[in-house]
Amino acid sequence: MEYIGRHNGGIVKTMKKIAIYGAGGFAREVAWLISDITREDSDIRVACFIDDDEANVGSIINNIPVLGWEQAVRQHPCMEVVVAIGSPKTRERIVDKVVQAGVPFATLIHPRVEMSELIEIGEGTIITTGNILTVNINIGQHVHINLDCTIGHDAILEDYVTLAPGVHISGWVHLERAVYIGTGAVIINGTSDKPIRIGSNAIIGAGAVVTKDIPSGVTAVGMPAKPLKK
């Protein structure tokens, strides 16, 4: 796996044209992330935003053109794609479309991320600035780790997990597929024989404190976090 922005603590020197799928707020932040990488490597640049909303196609956002999917494939046949859409469910749908088209994915890690070499990171993952990741962490594909998060030892983040800004995950925590953790939430540490586990497609509300397992598919809020009643 080759990471754009970091590789064994250094900067990757490879020609890259990155198309950002999405044209919203996080997509613009990802463009900023790439611009920070280009200060170290001028051979990496943003090719375009990609938007499925025809009303936005043809516009310019922060000096970057917005193209439709087919148009982007024609104009940038050697591009790599990152999907910068916050909703895990929507992100997975877009990833499936890109895979079917045979277009490769980029993996973006901001140069100012603090992380050990004892971390596995899947393709398409985006790790923004200010994050600290310690040791023996497993991160799946197309995971979003937003600004100023911390992730402790032996954590597992499965595919399509999303961390909003300022999330703190302690050691021995397992986030299943497509979990969404809201801004400023905290997950306390589990143990090697009983990690704290948050089930697939669960949503943890902003500022929540998770002290025990959360079932799949629920929204949990509060201190301590509890699933909302239906």
Summary of the structure (lengths in Angstrom):
residues: 230
radius of gyration: 17.5
end to end distance: 42.5
largest distance: 53.5
contacts: 791
relative contact order: 0.11
helix: 15%
strand: 31%
